Amino acid sequence: MKLFEAILDANHRAVAGDASAGLHPAEFADALPVVALTCIDPRLNALFPNALALPAEQFIWLRNAGNIITSPLSSTMRSLALACAVKGGREIAIIGHSDCQVCKTTTLVLLEKLRALGVDRSRLPDNVNEFFGMFGSERQNVIKACDFARNSPLIGPNTPVHGLLIDVETGKLEWLVNGYEVKPSLPLKDIQMRVTDMMESLGAFKEFAMGEMKFPEMKIGEAAAHVDSKLSQAAPQIGMKLAEKVAPMAASVESVAGQVTSFAEKNWPKPPLPARPSPLPPLKKPVKAPLPPPIRPRNLRRD
């Protein structure tokens, strides 16, 4: 059993009323101390580090409003990195909590509160929501912070980054992100290498120097033509790869459609044939009525 597996087990047993629930830190010496990032809410003062069953000397506690991490290179990430590098932290836990007031504060409410403190809107960044890292879900905030930390170049790839949520009423922990299973999705170093490769392939921009403001000799039209040429060369290969992927899918769809049709013909009830209309009775020839005898004029006598 690993450290946080034992921590969650002891926490849940303690919340359920097991007086013998606890942790033996000596059994997990290789995973201690733990570096924890939590919110500044005063209600957490009585919960940590007891909720983790850790002694205070094995608990490195970092705090900010909302346990927010805004980027892989933010000031909070620098503090987490220093806690691991200088203080010897072995595992990281980002712990949110229920009933978080930062979560309940909208951007408009925040601006009103800042204005009441004398902070003018014009002195704030345009995107206030992004600048302060405002969030609408305590769970999603923890998951997002773990993702930033896990993909930060400041955190070693072998350092587990866990995400938890604690109930401020009961002290029960919920494990949102298992740091033993989650690995970096795309390290920043790989992103930088890909950008470098792309710039080298373009080549025309190598002479640009930001500090001296020296621009490349190639004109914008020439650079666009160069990029267009690169794309034109890559287009056939991309088309072939797409065709290779789409063809099996089309064949599979056609096969499934054939199977469905065959099954339907064998098993589905066929609709009854429409009743044939009864034939019309034969037409009778009209009976000719006898003609009245012709009216003959009478010879009238004159007296």
Rosetta blueprint (number, residue, H / E / L):
1 M L
2 K L
3 L H
4 F H
5 E H
6 A H
7 I H
8 L H
9 D H
10 A H
11 N H
12 H H
13 R H
14 A H
15 V H
16 A L
17 G L
18 D L
19 A L
20 S L
21 A L
22 G L
23 L L
24 H L
25 P H
26 A H
27 E H
28 F H
29 A H
30 D H
31 A H
32 L L
33 P L
34 V E
35 V E
36 A E
37 L E
38 T E
39 C L
40 I L
41 D L
42 P H
43 R H
44 L H
45 N H
46 A H
47 L L
48 F L
49 P L
50 N H
51 A H
52 L H
53 A L
54 L L
55 P L
56 A H
57 E H
58 Q H
59 F E
60 I E
61 W E
62 L E
63 R E
64 N L
65 A L
66 G L
67 N L
68 I L
69 I L
70 T L
71 S L
72 P L
73 L L
74 S L
75 S H
76 T H
77 M H
78 R H
79 S H
80 L H
81 A H
82 L H
83 A H
84 C H
85 A H
86 V L
87 K L
88 G L
89 G L
90 R L
91 E E
92 I E
93 A E
94 I E
95 I E
96 G E
97 H E
98 S L
99 D L
100 C L
101 Q H
102 V H
103 C H
104 K H
105 T L
106 T L
107 T H
108 L H
109 V H
110 L H
111 L H
112 E H
113 K H
114 L H
115 R H
116 A H
117 L L
118 G L
119 V L
120 D L
121 R H
122 S H
123 R H
124 L L
125 P L
126 D L
127 N L
128 V H
129 N H
130 E H
131 F H
132 F H
133 G L
134 M L
135 F L
136 G L
137 S L
138 E H
139 R H
140 Q H
141 N H
142 V H
143 I H
144 K H
145 A H
146 C H
147 D H
148 F H
149 A H
150 R H
151 N L
152 S L
153 P L
154 L L
155 I L
156 G L
157 P L
158 N L
159 T L
160 P L
161 V E
162 H E
163 G E
164 L E
165 L E
166 I E
167 D L
168 V L
169 E L
170 T L
171 G L
172 K L
173 L E
174 E E
175 W E
176 L E
177 V E
178 N L
179 G L
180 Y L
181 E L
182 V L
183 K L
184 P L
185 S L
186 L L
187 P L
188 L H
189 K H
190 D H
191 I H
192 Q H
193 M H
194 R H
195 V H
196 T H
197 D H
198 M H
199 M H
200 E H
201 S H
202 L H
203 G L
204 A L
205 F L
206 K L
207 E L
208 F L
209 A E
210 M L
211 G L
212 E L
213 M L
214 K E
215 F L
216 P L
217 E L
218 M L
219 K L
220 I H
221 G H
222 E H
223 A H
224 A H
225 A H
226 H H
227 V H
228 D H
229 S H
230 K H
231 L H
232 S H
233 Q H
234 A H
235 A H
236 P H
237 Q H
238 I H
239 G H
240 M H
241 K H
242 L H
243 A H
244 E H
245 K H
246 V H
247 A H
248 P H
249 M H
250 A H
251 A H
252 S H
253 V H
254 E H
255 S H
256 V H
257 A H
258 G H
259 Q H
260 V H
261 T H
262 S H
263 F H
264 A H
265 E H
266 K H
267 N H
268 W L
269 P L
270 K L
271 P L
272 P L
273 L L
274 P L
275 A L
276 R L
277 P L
278 S L
279 P L
280 L L
281 P L
282 P L
283 L L
284 K L
285 K L
286 P L
287 V L
288 K L
289 A L
290 P L
291 L L
292 P L
293 P L
294 P L
295 I L
296 R L
297 P L
298 R L
299 N L
300 L L
301 R L
302 R L
303 D L
